[in-house]
Every structure is written in structure tokens, then in C-alpha cells.
Amino acid sequence: MPPRRQVKPRSQDHAALGRAVEELRQEAGLTQEELADRMNTESPTVGKLERGAANPTFISLLRVARGLDIELSEIFERFGRIRRGPGD
């Protein structure tokens, strides 16, 4: 498998949202492929989201939350903590 291309996040907000999704996915004990299956999508879609390269729709975020079996607000709460940074 060739090395993965470095993809620059669309913005700091996209990067923070991606990190939030990645952390929540890992805490749920899921791989990107498993989350993608639960979302009824392909794993590259999850990877792009986690790298901050995607601009997710509201429906996409709902699918993420449902795939993780969490409330949508948990994604935004995690995003907010990441954007504020440590100690804020």
C-alpha cells in the first residue's frame, strides 16, 4: 500500500471537528471501517472527515453520531473543548 498523502485540513475548525470525531470513534473502540459501516458509507469518507479534509453536512454529522451511538451534541462539545485548547 502506498504511503498516505498528507492532506491539509480545510481550516482549524475542520481539523478540530475531525479530531473530535476521531477521539470519539477510538473511545467507542471502532475502526474507521466499522464506523463507516455503521454510517452506511465508505471508510475513506471517515478518514477525510477525521483529517479535516471534508466539509460534512448536518446529515453526515447525524450519521456519525448515530454510528457512534451518541448524541450529536457530544460531537460539538468535544469540538469546543479541542478548539479552546488545554486549560481553557
N, C-alpha and C positions, 0 to 999 in steps of 0.2 A: 504494500500500500504506500503510495507516495506521501511525503510529509504534508500535513495540513497547511494550507495557505493562512497567513496572518491576515485577518480581516479587521480593519479599523472600525470601531463602533461608530454608529451614526452620530452619537452625541454622548455626553456624560450621563444624561438621563437614560438613554438606551442601554448604556453599559451597566448602570445601576439596576435597571429593571432585569436585565439578563442575569446579573449576579444574584439578584433576589430569587429568580426562578431556579437557577442552578442550586443555590443553597437549599431551597425548599424541596427540590427533587431529591437531592442527596440525603436530606433528613428523612425523607419518605422511603429511602432505600431503593430508589428506582434508577435504572439506567435511562439514557436518552431514548433508547429504542422502546423501553417499556412505557415511558411517558407518552411517546408518540403513538404507540398502540392504543393507549387509553384515550388519547385525543382524536383518534381516527385520522392520523396524518403520518407523514414520513419523518424519520429521525433527523434528516438534515434541517428540517424546519425548526426543531427544538434546538439544535446546535446553533443555528443562526440567531435565534432568539436569545440564547444564553451568551453569545458573543457580542450582543448588542448590534448585530448587523441587520436585524429585521425591525420593521415598524409594525408591531402587532395591532390588530384591530381589537375592538371590545370583545367580539365573539371569540377571537383567538385566546384572549386572556381568560374568558369564561371557560373555555375548553381546558386551558392549563389548570385552572383552579379545580375543575371537576376531575381532571386526570389525577391531580394530587389529593383529591378528596378533602379540600379545604375551602374556606370562604374566599371569595375574590378579595375581600378587604385584607386578608393576610398577606397577599402579594404586595399590595400597596403599603401596608405597614412595614414590611421588610424593606421595600424600596426606599421608604422615607428614612429608615434607620441607616441604610447604606449611604444615601445622599448626604445625610447630616454628618456622617463620619463618627469615628470613635470619640466618646466623651462628650458629645453634643447632646 
